[in-house]
Amino acid sequence: MNLPTYTKQQLALRNGQDKPQIWVAYKGLIYDMTDSRLWRNGKHYEHWAGQDLTDELPDAPHTETVFEKFTPIAILVKPG
């Protein structure tokens, strides 16, 4: 998989507010949720776009299989 890389700071701008894109990260991959009807104005229930949602998924009513519906568009770079 030859994907571009983004930092957490770059991901944070794709929150549906600062930039029109609605991106979230999960397990090191970034997904574009812009076209998802469940993500409106950068928000999905109590979750905000532009963030790594890996640690928040256990609280969700769904499992990680939800990400299988979306194609990863980038890799989240770990700091350091």
For each residue, the residues with C-beta under 8 A, 3 or more apart:
1: 72
2:
3: 29 72 73 74 75
4: 73 74 75
5: 74 75 76 77
6: 10 11 30 74 75 76 77
7: 10 11 76 77 79
8: 11 12 25 52 76 77 79
9: 12 13
10: 6 7 13 14
11: 6 7 8 14 23 25 30 50 51 52 76
12: 8 9 15 18 50 51
13: 9 10 18 19 50
14: 10 11 18 19 21 22 23 49 50
15: 12 18 19 22 23 42 48 49 50 51
16: 19 20 21 22 34 39 40 41 42 43 49 50
17: 41 42
18: 12 13 14 15 50
19: 13 14 15 16
20: 16 34
21: 14 16 32 34
22: 14 15 16 32 33 34 36 39 42 49
23: 11 14 15 30 31 32 33 34 49 50 73 74
24: 30 31 33 47 49 50 51 52 53
25: 8 11 28 29 30 31 51 52 53 54 76
26: 29 31 52 53 54 57 64 67
27: 54 64
28: 25 75 76 78
29: 3 25 26 67 72 74 75 76
30: 6 11 23 24 25 72 73 74 75 76
31: 23 24 25 26 67 70 71 72 73
32: 21 22 23 35 70 71 73
33: 22 23 24 36 38 39 44 49 70
34: 16 20 21 22 23 39
35: 32
36: 22 33 39 44 70
37: 40
38: 33 44
39: 16 22 33 34 36 42 43 44 49
40: 16 37 43 44
41: 16 17
42: 15 16 17 22 39 48 49 50
43: 16 39 40 47 48 49
44: 33 36 38 39 40 47 49
45:
46:
47: 24 43 44 51 53 56
48: 15 42 43 51
49: 14 15 16 22 23 24 33 39 42 43 44
50: 11 12 13 14 15 16 18 23 24 42
51: 11 12 15 24 25 47 48
52: 8 11 24 25 26 55 76
53: 24 25 26 47 56 57
54: 25 26 27 57
55: 52 58
56: 47 53 59 60
57: 26 53 54 60 63 64
58: 55
59: 56
60: 56 57 63 66
61:
62: 65 66
63: 57 60 66
64: 26 27 57 67
65: 62 68
66: 60 62 63 69
67: 26 29 31 64 70
68: 65
69: 66
70: 31 32 33 36 67
71: 31 32
72: 1 3 29 30 31 75
73: 3 4 23 30 31 32
74: 3 4 5 6 23 29 30
75: 3 4 5 6 28 29 30 72
76: 5 6 7 8 11 25 28 29 30 52
77: 5 6 7 8
78: 28
79: 7 8
80:
